[in-house]
Amino acid sequence: MANFTERDEGKPVVMGDEKVGMISRVEHGTAHVKPDAGITDKIKSTLDWGDADEDTYPIEENHVETITDDEVRLESHM
C-alpha cells in the first residue's frame, strides 16, 4: 500500500526506464502528479490519465511498486 506524505512532493515518478512526471502535491495521503509533456498516450491510458487536459493526476495505490527517498516507482508490467 502506498503511503504518501508531504515529504514525497517534488519526487520524480518513473515507470520502467521512463520518467512520467513529478509529484506536485500530496493531499489526504493521495499523491498528485504533474505529467511530463513527452509521456506517451499508452502510459497515460495505462494510468487512467486520459487526455492531458488536466494539470495533475492522482496516483492510484495499485499502480505504485515502491516509494524511495529519491523517487516513486510505478509498476511497469500493468
PDB file of N, CA, C and O in Angstrom:
ATOM      1  N   MET A   1       0.842  -1.179   0.000  1.00  0.00           N
ATOM      2  CA  MET A   1       0.000   0.000   0.000  1.00  0.00           C
ATOM      3  C   MET A   1       0.886   1.239   0.000  1.00  0.00           C
ATOM      4  O   MET A   1       1.847   1.325   0.765  1.00  0.00           O
ATOM      5  N   ALA A   2       0.562   2.181  -0.847  1.00  0.00           N
ATOM      6  CA  ALA A   2       1.321   3.434  -0.932  1.00  0.00           C
ATOM      7  C   ALA A   2       0.906   4.329   0.227  1.00  0.00           C
ATOM      8  O   ALA A   2      -0.278   4.486   0.523  1.00  0.00           O
ATOM      9  N   ASN A   3       1.903   4.908   0.870  1.00  0.00           N
ATOM     10  CA  ASN A   3       1.643   5.804   1.990  1.00  0.00           C
ATOM     11  C   ASN A   3       2.355   7.126   1.704  1.00  0.00           C
ATOM     12  O   ASN A   3       3.482   7.341   2.150  1.00  0.00           O
ATOM     13  N   PHE A   4       1.697   7.999   0.966  1.00  0.00           N
ATOM     14  CA  PHE A   4       2.305   9.258   0.568  1.00  0.00           C
ATOM     15  C   PHE A   4       2.216  10.295   1.681  1.00  0.00           C
ATOM     16  O   PHE A   4       1.223  10.371   2.405  1.00  0.00           O
ATOM     17  N   THR A   5       3.285  11.099   1.804  1.00  0.00           N
ATOM     18  CA  THR A   5       3.314  12.208   2.747  1.00  0.00           C
ATOM     19  C   THR A   5       3.828  13.436   2.009  1.00  0.00           C
ATOM     20  O   THR A   5       4.248  13.346   0.855  1.00  0.00           O
ATOM     21  N   GLU A   6       3.793  14.569   2.672  1.00  0.00           N
ATOM     22  CA  GLU A   6       4.294  15.804   2.059  1.00  0.00           C
ATOM     23  C   GLU A   6       5.776  15.698   1.705  1.00  0.00           C
ATOM     24  O   GLU A   6       6.251  16.433   0.839  1.00  0.00           O
ATOM     25  N   ARG A   7       6.516  14.802   2.354  1.00  0.00           N
ATOM     26  CA  ARG A   7       7.940  14.596   2.014  1.00  0.00           C
ATOM     27  C   ARG A   7       8.116  14.060   0.604  1.00  0.00           C
ATOM     28  O   ARG A   7       9.205  14.156   0.039  1.00  0.00           O
ATOM     29  N   ASP A   8       7.063  13.499   0.030  1.00  0.00           N
ATOM     30  CA  ASP A   8       7.141  12.944  -1.321  1.00  0.00           C
ATOM     31  C   ASP A   8       6.965  14.012  -2.403  1.00  0.00           C
ATOM     32  O   ASP A   8       7.240  13.755  -3.575  1.00  0.00           O
ATOM     33  N   GLU A   9       6.514  15.193  -2.023  1.00  0.00           N
ATOM     34  CA  GLU A   9       6.333  16.265  -3.004  1.00  0.00           C
ATOM     35  C   GLU A   9       7.673  16.611  -3.644  1.00  0.00           C
ATOM     36  O   GLU A   9       8.683  16.763  -2.957  1.00  0.00           O
ATOM     37  N   GLY A  10       7.666  16.732  -4.972  1.00  0.00           N
ATOM     38  CA  GLY A  10       8.883  17.043  -5.723  1.00  0.00           C
ATOM     39  C   GLY A  10       9.630  15.819  -6.227  1.00  0.00           C
ATOM     40  O   GLY A  10      10.579  15.958  -6.998  1.00  0.00           O
ATOM     41  N   LYS A  11       9.230  14.631  -5.814  1.00  0.00           N
ATOM     42  CA  LYS A  11       9.903  13.412  -6.270  1.00  0.00           C
ATOM     43  C   LYS A  11       9.476  13.081  -7.699  1.00  0.00           C
ATOM     44  O   LYS A  11       8.317  13.267  -8.070  1.00  0.00           O
ATOM     45  N   PRO A  12      10.433  12.587  -8.497  1.00  0.00           N
ATOM     46  CA  PRO A  12      10.056  12.118  -9.828  1.00  0.00           C
ATOM     47  C   PRO A  12       9.256  10.822  -9.726  1.00  0.00           C
ATOM     48  O   PRO A  12       9.435  10.028  -8.802  1.00  0.00           O
ATOM     49  N   VAL A  13       8.375  10.634 -10.695  1.00  0.00           N
ATOM     50  CA  VAL A  13       7.583   9.414 -10.799  1.00  0.00           C
ATOM     51  C   VAL A  13       8.060   8.695 -12.054  1.00  0.00           C
ATOM     52  O   VAL A  13       8.037   9.260 -13.147  1.00  0.00           O
ATOM     53  N   VAL A  14       8.492   7.448 -11.895  1.00  0.00           N
ATOM     54  CA  VAL A  14       9.036   6.695 -13.017  1.00  0.00           C
ATOM     55  C   VAL A  14       8.280   5.401 -13.221  1.00  0.00           C
ATOM     56  O   VAL A  14       7.746   4.804 -12.286  1.00  0.00           O
ATOM     57  N   MET A  15       8.253   4.986 -14.483  1.00  0.00           N
ATOM     58  CA  MET A  15       7.626   3.715 -14.868  1.00  0.00           C
ATOM     59  C   MET A  15       8.598   3.038 -15.814  1.00  0.00           C
ATOM     60  O   MET A  15       8.835   3.522 -16.921  1.00  0.00           O
ATOM     61  N   GLY A  16       9.159   1.926 -15.383  1.00  0.00           N
ATOM     62  CA  GLY A  16      10.201   1.286 -16.178  1.00  0.00           C
ATOM     63  C   GLY A  16      11.408   2.204 -16.227  1.00  0.00           C
ATOM     64  O   GLY A  16      11.927   2.605 -15.185  1.00  0.00           O
ATOM     65  N   ASP A  17      11.856   2.538 -17.426  1.00  0.00           N
ATOM     66  CA  ASP A  17      13.000   3.439 -17.611  1.00  0.00           C
ATOM     67  C   ASP A  17      12.579   4.862 -17.935  1.00  0.00           C
ATOM     68  O   ASP A  17      13.423   5.709 -18.228  1.00  0.00           O
ATOM     69  N   GLU A  18      11.279   5.134 -17.887  1.00  0.00           N
ATOM     70  CA  GLU A  18      10.775   6.435 -18.320  1.00  0.00           C
ATOM     71  C   GLU A  18      10.229   7.254 -17.151  1.00  0.00           C
ATOM     72  O   GLU A  18       9.444   6.759 -16.342  1.00  0.00           O
ATOM     73  N   LYS A  19      10.658   8.515 -17.076  1.00  0.00           N
ATOM     74  CA  LYS A  19      10.087   9.443 -16.098  1.00  0.00           C
ATOM     75  C   LYS A  19       8.747   9.905 -16.659  1.00  0.00           C
ATOM     76  O   LYS A  19       8.673  10.401 -17.783  1.00  0.00           O
ATOM     77  N   VAL A  20       7.676   9.736 -15.855  1.00  0.00           N
ATOM     78  CA  VAL A  20       6.348  10.109 -16.338  1.00  0.00           C
ATOM     79  C   VAL A  20       5.859  11.423 -15.754  1.00  0.00           C
ATOM     80  O   VAL A  20       4.894  12.003 -16.252  1.00  0.00           O
ATOM     81  N   GLY A  21       6.521  11.900 -14.696  1.00  0.00           N
ATOM     82  CA  GLY A  21       6.113  13.161 -14.101  1.00  0.00           C
ATOM     83  C   GLY A  21       6.768  13.385 -12.756  1.00  0.00           C
ATOM     84  O   GLY A  21       7.751  12.733 -12.402  1.00  0.00           O
ATOM     85  N   MET A  22       6.197  14.329 -12.010  1.00  0.00           N
ATOM     86  CA  MET A  22       6.712  14.687 -10.694  1.00  0.00           C
ATOM     87  C   MET A  22       5.532  14.919  -9.757  1.00  0.00           C
ATOM     88  O   MET A  22       4.503  15.462 -10.159  1.00  0.00           O
ATOM     89  N   ILE A  23       5.693  14.504  -8.511  1.00  0.00           N
ATOM     90  CA  ILE A  23       4.631  14.727  -7.529  1.00  0.00           C
ATOM     91  C   ILE A  23       4.587  16.206  -7.193  1.00  0.00           C
ATOM     92  O   ILE A  23       5.553  16.772  -6.682  1.00  0.00           O
ATOM     93  N   SER A  24       3.452  16.822  -7.488  1.00  0.00           N
ATOM     94  CA  SER A  24       3.325  18.254  -7.244  1.00  0.00           C
ATOM     95  C   SER A  24       2.738  18.545  -5.869  1.00  0.00           C
ATOM     96  O   SER A  24       3.040  19.573  -5.262  1.00  0.00           O
ATOM     97  N   ARG A  25       1.885  17.619  -5.373  1.00  0.00           N
ATOM     98  CA  ARG A  25       1.322  17.816  -4.033  1.00  0.00           C
ATOM     99  C   ARG A  25       0.775  16.495  -3.511  1.00  0.00           C
ATOM    100  O   ARG A  25       0.473  15.576  -4.272  1.00  0.00           O
ATOM    101  N   VAL A  26       0.656  16.431  -2.182  1.00  0.00           N
ATOM    102  CA  VAL A  26       0.041  15.290  -1.521  1.00  0.00           C
ATOM    103  C   VAL A  26      -1.078  15.834  -0.648  1.00  0.00           C
ATOM    104  O   VAL A  26      -0.856  16.696   0.203  1.00  0.00           O
ATOM    105  N   GLU A  27      -2.277  15.322  -0.869  1.00  0.00           N
ATOM    106  CA  GLU A  27      -3.443  15.741  -0.093  1.00  0.00           C
ATOM    107  C   GLU A  27      -4.149  14.510   0.457  1.00  0.00           C
ATOM    108  O   GLU A  27      -4.553  13.633  -0.307  1.00  0.00           O
ATOM    109  N   HIS A  28      -4.300  14.438   1.771  1.00  0.00           N
ATOM    110  CA  HIS A  28      -5.008  13.340   2.424  1.00  0.00           C
ATOM    111  C   HIS A  28      -4.449  11.979   2.017  1.00  0.00           C
ATOM    112  O   HIS A  28      -5.202  11.019   1.851  1.00  0.00           O
ATOM    113  N   GLY A  29      -3.117  11.898   1.855  1.00  0.00           N
ATOM    114  CA  GLY A  29      -2.467  10.639   1.515  1.00  0.00           C
ATOM    115  C   GLY A  29      -2.458  10.297   0.042  1.00  0.00           C
ATOM    116  O   GLY A  29      -1.933   9.251  -0.340  1.00  0.00           O
ATOM    117  N   THR A  30      -3.027  11.152  -0.798  1.00  0.00           N
ATOM    118  CA  THR A  30      -3.049  10.916  -2.240  1.00  0.00           C
ATOM    119  C   THR A  30      -2.043  11.818  -2.924  1.00  0.00           C
ATOM    120  O   THR A  30      -2.059  13.033  -2.730  1.00  0.00           O
ATOM    121  N   ALA A  31      -1.162  11.224  -3.728  1.00  0.00           N
ATOM    122  CA  ALA A  31      -0.170  11.986  -4.475  1.00  0.00           C
ATOM    123  C   ALA A  31      -0.772  12.426  -5.807  1.00  0.00           C
ATOM    124  O   ALA A  31      -1.443  11.651  -6.488  1.00  0.00           O
ATOM    125  N   HIS A  32      -0.519  13.683  -6.164  1.00  0.00           N
ATOM    126  CA  HIS A  32      -0.973  14.232  -7.442  1.00  0.00           C
ATOM    127  C   HIS A  32       0.258  14.514  -8.289  1.00  0.00           C
ATOM    128  O   HIS A  32       1.190  15.192  -7.855  1.00  0.00           O
ATOM    129  N   VAL A  33       0.245  13.980  -9.509  1.00  0.00           N
ATOM    130  CA  VAL A  33       1.408  14.033 -10.397  1.00  0.00           C
ATOM    131  C   VAL A  33       1.185  15.028 -11.518  1.00  0.00           C
ATOM    132  O   VAL A  33       0.142  15.031 -12.172  1.00  0.00           O
ATOM    133  N   LYS A  34       2.183  15.872 -11.728  1.00  0.00           N
ATOM    134  CA  LYS A  34       2.205  16.742 -12.912  1.00  0.00           C
ATOM    135  C   LYS A  34       2.946  15.941 -13.981  1.00  0.00           C
ATOM    136  O   LYS A  34       4.150  15.717 -13.853  1.00  0.00           O
ATOM    137  N   PRO A  35       2.249  15.507 -15.031  1.00  0.00           N
ATOM    138  CA  PRO A  35       2.896  14.657 -16.036  1.00  0.00           C
ATOM    139  C   PRO A  35       3.910  15.414 -16.872  1.00  0.00           C
ATOM    140  O   PRO A  35       3.749  16.605 -17.139  1.00  0.00           O
ATOM    141  N   ASP A  36       4.965  14.706 -17.286  1.00  0.00           N
ATOM    142  CA  ASP A  36       5.930  15.259 -18.230  1.00  0.00           C
ATOM    143  C   ASP A  36       5.246  15.426 -19.580  1.00  0.00           C
ATOM    144  O   ASP A  36       4.386  14.628 -19.955  1.00  0.00           O
ATOM    145  N   ALA A  37       5.628  16.449 -20.292  1.00  0.00           N
ATOM    146  CA  ALA A  37       4.998  16.748 -21.585  1.00  0.00           C
ATOM    147  C   ALA A  37       5.179  15.624 -22.596  1.00  0.00           C
ATOM    148  O   ALA A  37       4.317  15.434 -23.454  1.00  0.00           O
ATOM    149  N   GLY A  38       6.264  14.882 -22.520  1.00  0.00           N
ATOM    150  CA  GLY A  38       6.567  13.892 -23.544  1.00  0.00           C
ATOM    151  C   GLY A  38       6.083  12.485 -23.278  1.00  0.00           C
ATOM    152  O   GLY A  38       6.433  11.577 -24.033  1.00  0.00           O
ATOM    153  N   ILE A  39       5.281  12.257 -22.225  1.00  0.00           N
ATOM    154  CA  ILE A  39       4.867  10.873 -21.981  1.00  0.00           C
ATOM    155  C   ILE A  39       3.876  10.426 -23.043  1.00  0.00           C
ATOM    156  O   ILE A  39       3.118  11.226 -23.591  1.00  0.00           O
ATOM    157  N   THR A  40       3.901   9.138 -23.316  1.00  0.00           N
ATOM    158  CA  THR A  40       3.096   8.606 -24.415  1.00  0.00           C
ATOM    159  C   THR A  40       1.643   8.402 -24.019  1.00  0.00           C
ATOM    160  O   THR A  40       1.311   8.305 -22.838  1.00  0.00           O
ATOM    161  N   ASP A  41       0.790   8.340 -25.023  1.00  0.00           N
ATOM    162  CA  ASP A  41      -0.628   8.077 -24.796  1.00  0.00           C
ATOM    163  C   ASP A  41      -0.831   6.707 -24.157  1.00  0.00           C
ATOM    164  O   ASP A  41      -1.775   6.513 -23.390  1.00  0.00           O
ATOM    165  N   LYS A  42       0.059   5.745 -24.473  1.00  0.00           N
ATOM    166  CA  LYS A  42      -0.050   4.407 -23.904  1.00  0.00           C
ATOM    167  C   LYS A  42       0.123   4.466 -22.391  1.00  0.00           C
ATOM    168  O   LYS A  42      -0.631   3.827 -21.657  1.00  0.00           O
ATOM    169  N   ILE A  43       1.110   5.228 -21.917  1.00  0.00           N
ATOM    170  CA  ILE A  43       1.333   5.361 -20.476  1.00  0.00           C
ATOM    171  C   ILE A  43       0.150   6.080 -19.836  1.00  0.00           C
ATOM    172  O   ILE A  43      -0.323   5.667 -18.777  1.00  0.00           O
ATOM    173  N   LYS A  44      -0.329   7.140 -20.460  1.00  0.00           N
ATOM    174  CA  LYS A  44      -1.496   7.862 -19.927  1.00  0.00           C
ATOM    175  C   LYS A  44      -2.698   6.928 -19.799  1.00  0.00           C
ATOM    176  O   LYS A  44      -3.422   6.970 -18.804  1.00  0.00           O
ATOM    177  N   SER A  45      -2.903   6.093 -20.808  1.00  0.00           N
ATOM    178  CA  SER A  45      -4.015   5.153 -20.785  1.00  0.00           C
ATOM    179  C   SER A  45      -3.830   4.114 -19.686  1.00  0.00           C
ATOM    180  O   SER A  45      -4.780   3.790 -18.973  1.00  0.00           O
ATOM    181  N   THR A  46      -2.621   3.592 -19.545  1.00  0.00           N
ATOM    182  CA  THR A  46      -2.321   2.607 -18.508  1.00  0.00           C
ATOM    183  C   THR A  46      -2.611   3.154 -17.126  1.00  0.00           C
ATOM    184  O   THR A  46      -3.101   2.430 -16.259  1.00  0.00           O
ATOM    185  N   LEU A  47      -2.311   4.431 -16.913  1.00  0.00           N
ATOM    186  CA  LEU A  47      -2.510   5.059 -15.613  1.00  0.00           C
ATOM    187  C   LEU A  47      -3.897   5.680 -15.465  1.00  0.00           C
ATOM    188  O   LEU A  47      -4.184   6.323 -14.455  1.00  0.00           O
ATOM    189  N   ASP A  48      -4.749   5.493 -16.458  1.00  0.00           N
ATOM    190  CA  ASP A  48      -6.102   6.082 -16.464  1.00  0.00           C
ATOM    191  C   ASP A  48      -6.056   7.598 -16.375  1.00  0.00           C
ATOM    192  O   ASP A  48      -6.900   8.208 -15.717  1.00  0.00           O
ATOM    193  N   TRP A  49      -5.082   8.208 -17.029  1.00  0.00           N
ATOM    194  CA  TRP A  49      -4.938   9.663 -17.024  1.00  0.00           C
ATOM    195  C   TRP A  49      -5.653  10.307 -18.199  1.00  0.00           C
ATOM    196  O   TRP A  49      -5.746  11.533 -18.257  1.00  0.00           O
ATOM    197  N   GLY A  50      -6.160   9.516 -19.134  1.00  0.00           N
ATOM    198  CA  GLY A  50      -6.919  10.064 -20.249  1.00  0.00           C
ATOM    199  C   GLY A  50      -6.132  11.094 -21.034  1.00  0.00           C
ATOM    200  O   GLY A  50      -4.927  10.955 -21.239  1.00  0.00           O
ATOM    201  N   ASP A  51      -6.834  12.134 -21.469  1.00  0.00           N
ATOM    202  CA  ASP A  51      -6.187  13.205 -22.211  1.00  0.00           C
ATOM    203  C   ASP A  51      -5.400  14.084 -21.257  1.00  0.00           C
ATOM    204  O   ASP A  51      -5.724  14.169 -20.072  1.00  0.00           O
ATOM    205  N   ALA A  52      -4.383  14.727 -21.762  1.00  0.00           N
ATOM    206  CA  ALA A  52      -3.519  15.568 -20.929  1.00  0.00           C
ATOM    207  C   ALA A  52      -4.112  16.955 -20.729  1.00  0.00           C
ATOM    208  O   ALA A  52      -3.394  17.954 -20.794  1.00  0.00           O
ATOM    209  N   ASP A  53      -5.412  17.022 -20.487  1.00  0.00           N
ATOM    210  CA  ASP A  53      -6.065  18.307 -20.272  1.00  0.00           C
ATOM    211  C   ASP A  53      -5.943  18.785 -18.836  1.00  0.00           C
ATOM    212  O   ASP A  53      -6.114  19.973 -18.564  1.00  0.00           O
ATOM    213  N   GLU A  54      -5.653  17.889 -17.925  1.00  0.00           N
ATOM    214  CA  GLU A  54      -5.547  18.225 -16.516  1.00  0.00           C
ATOM    215  C   GLU A  54      -4.124  18.674 -16.193  1.00  0.00           C
ATOM    216  O   GLU A  54      -3.169  18.295 -16.871  1.00  0.00           O
ATOM    217  N   ASP A  55      -4.001  19.492 -15.141  1.00  0.00           N
ATOM    218  CA  ASP A  55      -2.675  19.904 -14.684  1.00  0.00           C
ATOM    219  C   ASP A  55      -1.990  18.795 -13.910  1.00  0.00           C
ATOM    220  O   ASP A  55      -0.790  18.571 -14.067  1.00  0.00           O
ATOM    221  N   THR A  56      -2.756  18.093 -13.065  1.00  0.00           N
ATOM    222  CA  THR A  56      -2.212  16.991 -12.276  1.00  0.00           C
ATOM    223  C   THR A  56      -3.193  15.823 -12.264  1.00  0.00           C
ATOM    224  O   THR A  56      -4.386  15.986 -12.517  1.00  0.00           O
ATOM    225  N   TYR A  57      -2.657  14.641 -11.962  1.00  0.00           N
ATOM    226  CA  TYR A  57      -3.460  13.428 -11.890  1.00  0.00           C
ATOM    227  C   TYR A  57      -3.109  12.678 -10.619  1.00  0.00           C
ATOM    228  O   TYR A  57      -1.939  12.633 -10.238  1.00  0.00           O
ATOM    229  N   PRO A  58      -4.096  12.085  -9.951  1.00  0.00           N
ATOM    230  CA  PRO A  58      -3.790  11.292  -8.756  1.00  0.00           C
ATOM    231  C   PRO A  58      -3.159   9.963  -9.149  1.00  0.00           C
ATOM    232  O   PRO A  58      -3.467   9.396 -10.197  1.00  0.00           O
ATOM    233  N   ILE A  59      -2.270   9.478  -8.286  1.00  0.00           N
ATOM    234  CA  ILE A  59      -1.696   8.146  -8.479  1.00  0.00           C
ATOM    235  C   ILE A  59      -2.575   7.160  -7.724  1.00  0.00           C
ATOM    236  O   ILE A  59      -2.844   7.343  -6.537  1.00  0.00           O
ATOM    237  N   GLU A  60      -3.017   6.126  -8.404  1.00  0.00           N
ATOM    238  CA  GLU A  60      -3.777   5.076  -7.745  1.00  0.00           C
ATOM    239  C   GLU A  60      -2.797   4.153  -7.029  1.00  0.00           C
ATOM    240  O   GLU A  60      -1.767   3.777  -7.588  1.00  0.00           O
ATOM    241  N   GLU A  61      -3.122   3.790  -5.789  1.00  0.00           N
ATOM    242  CA  GLU A  61      -2.221   2.990  -4.965  1.00  0.00           C
ATOM    243  C   GLU A  61      -1.822   1.684  -5.637  1.00  0.00           C
ATOM    244  O   GLU A  61      -0.690   1.229  -5.471  1.00  0.00           O
ATOM    245  N   ASN A  62      -2.726   1.074  -6.391  1.00  0.00           N
ATOM    246  CA  ASN A  62      -2.403  -0.206  -7.021  1.00  0.00           C
ATOM    247  C   ASN A  62      -1.375  -0.072  -8.143  1.00  0.00           C
ATOM    248  O   ASN A  62      -0.882  -1.088  -8.633  1.00  0.00           O
ATOM    249  N   HIS A  63      -1.040   1.134  -8.563  1.00  0.00           N
ATOM    250  CA  HIS A  63      -0.022   1.346  -9.587  1.00  0.00           C
ATOM    251  C   HIS A  63       1.378   1.507  -9.002  1.00  0.00           C
ATOM    252  O   HIS A  63       2.361   1.449  -9.741  1.00  0.00           O
ATOM    253  N   VAL A  64       1.487   1.710  -7.681  1.00  0.00           N
ATOM    254  CA  VAL A  64       2.778   2.002  -7.052  1.00  0.00           C
ATOM    255  C   VAL A  64       3.505   0.707  -6.703  1.00  0.00           C
ATOM    256  O   VAL A  64       2.960  -0.180  -6.045  1.00  0.00           O
ATOM    257  N   GLU A  65       4.755   0.628  -7.166  1.00  0.00           N
ATOM    258  CA  GLU A  65       5.616  -0.509  -6.819  1.00  0.00           C
ATOM    259  C   GLU A  65       6.401  -0.187  -5.555  1.00  0.00           C
ATOM    260  O   GLU A  65       6.361  -0.952  -4.591  1.00  0.00           O
ATOM    261  N   THR A  66       7.123   0.950  -5.549  1.00  0.00           N
ATOM    262  CA  THR A  66       7.907   1.347  -4.376  1.00  0.00           C
ATOM    263  C   THR A  66       7.976   2.867  -4.278  1.00  0.00           C
ATOM    264  O   THR A  66       7.844   3.589  -5.267  1.00  0.00           O
ATOM    265  N   ILE A  67       8.188   3.322  -3.047  1.00  0.00           N
ATOM    266  CA  ILE A  67       8.467   4.728  -2.783  1.00  0.00           C
ATOM    267  C   ILE A  67       9.807   4.759  -2.064  1.00  0.00           C
ATOM    268  O   ILE A  67       9.956   4.167  -0.994  1.00  0.00           O
ATOM    269  N   THR A  68      10.790   5.453  -2.655  1.00  0.00           N
ATOM    270  CA  THR A  68      12.105   5.570  -2.028  1.00  0.00           C
ATOM    271  C   THR A  68      12.351   7.028  -1.650  1.00  0.00           C
ATOM    272  O   THR A  68      11.492   7.887  -1.847  1.00  0.00           O
ATOM    273  N   ASP A  69      13.530   7.290  -1.108  1.00  0.00           N
ATOM    274  CA  ASP A  69      13.888   8.667  -0.778  1.00  0.00           C
ATOM    275  C   ASP A  69      14.044   9.520  -2.031  1.00  0.00           C
ATOM    276  O   ASP A  69      13.948  10.746  -1.961  1.00  0.00           O
ATOM    277  N   ASP A  70      14.286   8.876  -3.190  1.00  0.00           N
ATOM    278  CA  ASP A  70      14.600   9.598  -4.419  1.00  0.00           C
ATOM    279  C   ASP A  70      13.515   9.612  -5.474  1.00  0.00           C
ATOM    280  O   ASP A  70      13.507  10.489  -6.338  1.00  0.00           O
ATOM    281  N   GLU A  71      12.583   8.642  -5.423  1.00  0.00           N
ATOM    282  CA  GLU A  71      11.600   8.538  -6.491  1.00  0.00           C
ATOM    283  C   GLU A  71      10.406   7.697  -6.070  1.00  0.00           C
ATOM    284  O   GLU A  71      10.426   7.002  -5.054  1.00  0.00           O
ATOM    285  N   VAL A  72       9.362   7.787  -6.893  1.00  0.00           N
ATOM    286  CA  VAL A  72       8.209   6.906  -6.780  1.00  0.00           C
ATOM    287  C   VAL A  72       8.223   6.046  -8.041  1.00  0.00           C
ATOM    288  O   VAL A  72       8.173   6.559  -9.159  1.00  0.00           O
ATOM    289  N   ARG A  73       8.291   4.734  -7.843  1.00  0.00           N
ATOM    290  CA  ARG A  73       8.361   3.813  -8.978  1.00  0.00           C
ATOM    291  C   ARG A  73       7.011   3.125  -9.139  1.00  0.00           C
ATOM    292  O   ARG A  73       6.472   2.534  -8.203  1.00  0.00           O
ATOM    293  N   LEU A  74       6.483   3.222 -10.363  1.00  0.00           N
ATOM    294  CA  LEU A  74       5.210   2.591 -10.687  1.00  0.00           C
ATOM    295  C   LEU A  74       5.444   1.208 -11.259  1.00  0.00           C
ATOM    296  O   LEU A  74       6.501   0.924 -11.822  1.00  0.00           O
ATOM    297  N   GLU A  75       4.442   0.349 -11.109  1.00  0.00           N
ATOM    298  CA  GLU A  75       4.508  -0.993 -11.704  1.00  0.00           C
ATOM    299  C   GLU A  75       4.711  -0.844 -13.207  1.00  0.00           C
ATOM    300  O   GLU A  75       3.976  -0.100 -13.856  1.00  0.00           O
ATOM    301  N   SER A  76       5.678  -1.528 -13.757  1.00  0.00           N
ATOM    302  CA  SER A  76       5.936  -1.401 -15.183  1.00  0.00           C
ATOM    303  C   SER A  76       5.276  -2.502 -15.997  1.00  0.00           C
ATOM    304  O   SER A  76       5.341  -2.479 -17.226  1.00  0.00           O
ATOM    305  N   HIS A  77       4.650  -3.454 -15.348  1.00  0.00           N
ATOM    306  CA  HIS A  77       4.019  -4.574 -16.064  1.00  0.00           C
ATOM    307  C   HIS A  77       2.497  -4.511 -15.995  1.00  0.00           C
ATOM    308  O   HIS A  77       1.829  -5.545 -16.003  1.00  0.00           O
ATOM    309  N   MET A  78       1.954  -3.310 -15.926  1.00  0.00           N
ATOM    310  CA  MET A  78       0.497  -3.181 -15.864  1.00  0.00           C
ATOM    311  C   MET A  78      -0.101  -3.429 -17.224  1.00  0.00           C
ATOM    312  O   MET A  78      -1.320  -3.367 -17.383  1.00  0.00           O
TER     313      MET A  78
END
